[in-house]
Amino acid sequence: MHEEVSLSREVDAIQIPSGDTITLPAGTPVVITQTLGGTYTVATSAGLARISSSDSDALGVDHQDQIAKQEELNQLKDAPLEQQVWHQMKQVFDPEIPVDIVNLGLVYDCKITESDEGAEVDVKMTLTAPGCGMGPVIAADAQARIMSLSEINDARVELVWDPPWNQDMISEEGKMKLGML
C-alpha cells in the first residue's frame, strides 16, 4: 500500500509503540503503511501512529471498505454468538504486524456467559512483547469490537503473560501471511 497523503484536518492518533495519544495537525504528510481492522497505521516524521477509522476522512479514504465490513457483519448476524465474537476479534490487529490477534495466537481464552440481560464475554489475551505500549489500546480495540455486537451486555479483555507468547502460537494462516511457511 504505502500511499502518501496529507491530512485534510487535525486528527488524534496513537503513537506506536508507546501508546501515547498525539495530535497530528492538518496538512501533515503521512504514509499509510497498513489498513487492517478498520484502523490506519501511518508513518510520520515523528514515527508510526495509528489513526481510527472514524478519522479516515482526514486521510481521504473512501468509506466503501467500511460498508463492505458492515455487509459482512450482517451476514454473520444469524451465526452462533461465539462465532460472531471470534470474528470480531479477528478484526483487531497489532498496528506493526499485518496479522490479526487471533491468528497471531494472542487470544488464550474466550468465555461467553449468556443470560436474559445479554451475554458477557471474558477474554484473556497476551502481546508479542510484555513491554508493548500498545497493549491497552489493542485490548480496548478488542473489547470495543466485541461490545459492538447487539447481544453483548459486557466484555472484559484481560492482558495476561502466562504462558509467554512465542512464534509457535501463530496459526498456519498467520504464518502464511507473515511469509513463515
C-alpha positions in Angstrom: 0.0 0.0 0.0 2.4 2.8 1.2 0.4 5.7 -0.1 1.5 9.2 0.9 -1.2 11.7 1.7 -1.6 15.0 3.6 -4.1 15.1 6.4 -7.1 17.2 5.4 -7.8 18.1 9.1 -6.3 17.7 12.5 -6.7 14.2 14.0 -5.9 12.5 17.2 -3.7 9.4 16.8 -2.0 6.9 19.0 1.8 6.8 18.8 3.3 3.4 18.1 4.7 1.6 20.1 4.3 3.9 23.2 0.5 4.0 23.1 0.5 7.8 23.8 -2.2 10.0 22.3 -0.8 12.7 19.9 -2.4 15.3 17.7 -1.4 15.4 14.0 -2.1 18.8 12.5 -3.9 19.4 9.2 -1.5 19.2 6.3 0.8 16.7 8.0 2.3 14.4 5.3 1.8 10.7 6.3 2.4 7.4 4.5 -0.4 4.9 5.0 1.5 1.7 5.8 -1.3 -0.6 6.9 -5.1 -0.5 6.7 -6.2 -3.6 8.7 -9.0 -4.0 11.1 -10.6 -0.6 10.3 -7.6 1.4 11.6 -4.8 3.0 9.7 -1.1 2.8 10.6 0.7 5.8 9.2 4.4 6.8 9.1 5.0 10.4 10.1 8.2 12.4 10.5 7.8 11.6 14.2 7.4 7.8 13.7 4.5 5.5 13.4 1.0 6.3 14.6 -2.5 4.7 14.4 -5.5 6.6 13.2 -9.0 5.4 14.0 -11.5 4.6 11.3 -13.7 7.4 12.5 -10.9 9.8 11.2 -10.5 8.0 7.8 -11.9 11.1 6.1 -8.8 13.1 7.1 -6.8 10.5 5.1 -9.1 10.8 2.1 -10.0 7.2 2.5 -13.2 6.0 0.8 -15.8 4.5 3.2 -16.6 1.6 0.8 -14.3 -0.7 2.9 -16.4 0.1 6.0 -19.6 -0.6 4.0 -18.2 -4.0 2.9 -17.3 -4.8 6.6 -20.9 -3.9 7.7 -22.3 -6.2 5.0 -20.1 -9.0 6.2 -21.4 -8.4 9.8 -24.9 -8.5 8.6 -24.2 -11.9 7.0 -22.9 -13.2 10.4 -25.8 -11.9 12.4 -27.5 -15.3 12.3 -24.3 -17.2 13.2 -23.8 -18.5 16.7 -22.7 -15.8 19.1 -19.3 -17.4 19.7 -18.6 -17.3 16.0 -19.5 -13.7 15.9 -17.3 -12.9 18.9 -14.3 -14.6 17.3 -15.0 -12.9 14.0 -14.9 -9.5 15.8 -11.5 -10.4 17.5 -10.1 -11.3 14.0 -10.7 -7.6 13.1 -8.2 -6.5 15.7 -4.6 -6.0 14.6 -1.3 -5.1 16.2 -0.5 -1.9 14.2 3.0 -3.2 13.4 2.1 -6.7 12.3 -0.3 -7.5 9.4 -2.0 -10.4 11.2 -5.0 -10.3 13.5 -4.7 -11.1 17.2 -6.4 -14.5 16.8 -4.1 -15.8 14.1 -1.1 -14.4 15.9 -2.1 -16.7 18.8 -2.5 -13.8 21.2 -6.0 -14.8 22.4 -5.7 -17.5 25.0 -9.2 -17.8 26.2 -12.7 -16.6 25.4 -15.7 -17.4 27.6 -19.2 -16.3 26.8 -21.8 -16.4 29.6 -25.4 -15.9 28.3 -28.3 -14.6 30.4 -31.6 -12.9 30.0 -29.9 -9.5 30.2 -27.5 -10.3 27.4 -24.2 -12.1 27.1 -20.9 -11.3 28.9 -17.6 -12.1 27.3 -14.3 -12.6 29.2 -11.2 -12.7 27.1 -7.6 -13.5 28.2 -5.0 -12.4 25.7 -1.4 -11.5 25.6 1.0 -9.5 23.5 4.0 -10.4 21.4 6.2 -8.4 23.9 5.3 -7.6 27.5 6.6 -4.0 27.3 4.4 -3.1 24.3 2.9 0.3 25.0 0.1 -0.6 22.5 -1.2 -3.4 24.8 -4.0 -1.4 26.4 -5.0 0.1 23.0 -5.2 -3.4 21.4 -7.2 -4.8 24.4 -9.6 -1.8 24.2 -10.0 -2.3 20.5 -10.9 -6.0 21.1 -13.3 -5.0 23.8 -15.0 -2.3 21.6 -15.4 -4.7 18.7 -17.0 -7.4 20.9 -19.3 -4.8 22.5 -20.4 -3.7 19.0 -22.4 -7.0 18.9 -26.0 -6.2 20.0 -26.3 -9.4 22.0 -23.3 -8.5 24.2 -24.1 -6.8 27.5 -20.5 -6.6 28.8 -17.0 -7.6 27.6 -13.8 -7.7 29.6 -10.4 -8.2 28.0 -7.5 -9.0 30.3 -3.9 -8.9 29.4 -2.0 -12.0 30.7 1.6 -13.0 30.4 1.4 -16.7 31.2 2.2 -18.7 29.2 4.7 -16.3 27.4 3.8 -15.9 23.8 6.1 -17.3 21.2 6.0 -17.7 17.4 4.9 -21.3 17.6 1.5 -19.9 18.7 0.9 -18.3 15.3 -1.7 -20.1 13.2 -0.9 -21.6 9.9 -2.9 -18.8 8.2 -0.9 -16.2 10.2 2.4 -17.8 9.3 1.4 -17.8 5.6 0.6 -14.0 5.8 4.0 -13.4 7.5 5.9 -15.5 5.0 7.0 -18.0 7.6 5.8 -21.1 5.6 
